[in-house]
Each structure stands twice: as structure tokens, then as C-alpha cells.
Amino acid sequence: MATKVSSNDDNSNESGSTATGKFEIFRYKDAKGLEAHPEALDVEPLPESLVPLQIKAVEAGLRDGQEIKYLVKMPGYSITHVWFKHDFPLPLHSHNSDCMYYIIAGSVRLGTEDLGPRDSFFVPADVPYTYKPGPDGVELLEFRHETSANLRHFSKTAKWWEKAVETCAKNRESWIEAKKPSLNC
């Protein structure tokens, strides 16, 4: 939920509106997850043969390895806060909108690159990508010029999903107890 702030600027009225819009504050404590914004992410279904493995991954703790909150959702702009815990099995996937990622804390392995706090990376629309959260996990922000996106899976093999189930089962307890990574820079 956004807080509207009034301004003493000559160009504002009592509601805080100016010629360019409203000044608003968005607080993390007010951010909602995907369950409150199901329209924010349209997940394309996996092939029927993989759905049972996807369900097993969820049952093994997939959701315990991530926290996703929508900080800002306004026409033409969104910021999503994501915390993937250590070893989270992020599938190869794409989105139908460009996205700039900013790492707050922790680290990721993206291809051959190790990225850490204050690093960023840009993924154009429809380009498949994945990354591996570091040993402390990763906390990052996703910036988009859209309020919703799709998620198209490219990890479409039973072998990948079987490994994801194993990874979730192995890490579930530590994910439940995990603390967000600290900013070490």
C-alpha cells in the first residue's frame, strides 16, 4: 500500500498531486506476495508429463526456498523484492518483459559470472536465463515497466525436475530457518 505525501511545492494540491503525478511512499512491510497478486505472474504450464514432478517439488519445499513481494505496482512500473535462499533451483525461464535486476545482498552465479551486492544485470524480454543463488542466498530487486509478466519454462526435462525435488527436500529445513543475507560491502 502506498502512502501519499503532500508537498509544500507550488505545483501541488492538498492531495500531493502535481503536474506529473502523485508523490508516494511504498513500504516493504506493506508489500504483498504472489498470493495477493495472482495477476502479476502468468506461469505458462509445463508439459503434462512434468506436472507431477512440479507438484512434488512444491510438496518437498520449493516455496520455502523463496520469498517474493511486490513492492510497487503502478501503471507502467513495478518493483518486486525477491529472496531466493541458498541452492534454490531456479529453472531456466523467460519473461515477456524486460527486467533489470539489482542485488541488495548475497550473491548469484549467472553463467560464468559471480555477482554480489550492488551489482545489476539486465535480461531482455523473451531471453531464457537462470542463475544460482550463492551460499547465503540472494536478495534482489526486479524493475519492470510492466505490472505483470509471464513465466515461460525452458527446464522441461524429468531429470531437471527430479533434481529440483531432491534439492528442495535436502534444503527445506535450512530454508525454513534461513536469515536474509547481510550486505557486506
C-alpha positions, 0 to 999 in steps of 0.5 A: 500500500502506498502512502501519499505525501503532500508537498509544500511545492507550488505545483501541488494540491492538498492531495500531493498531486502535481503536474506529473503525478502523485508523490508516494511512499511504498513500504516493504512491510506493506508489500504483498506476495504472489498470493495477493497478486495472482495477476502479476505472474502468468506461469505458462504450464509445463508439459503434462508429463512434468506436472507431477514432478512440479507438484512434488517439488512444491510438496518437498519445499520449493516455496520455502526456498523463496520469498517474493513481494511486490513492492510497487505496482503502478501503471507502467512500473513495478518493483518486486523484492525477491529472496531466493535462499541458498541452492534454490533451483531456479529453472531456466525461464523467460519473461515477456518483459524486460527486467533489470535486476539489482542485488541488495545482498548475497550473491548469484552465479549467472553463467560464468559470472559471480555477482554480489551486492550492488551489482545489476544485470539486465535480461531482455524480454523473451531471453531464457536465463537462470542463475544460482543463488550463492551460499547465503542466498540472494536478495534482489530487486526486479524493475519492470515497466510492466505490472505483470509478466509471464513465466515461460519454462525452458527446464522441461526435462524429468531429470531437471525436475527430479533434481529440483525435488531432491534439492528442495527436500535436502534444503527445506529445513535450512530454508525454513530457518534461513536469515536474509543475507547481510550486505557486506560491502 
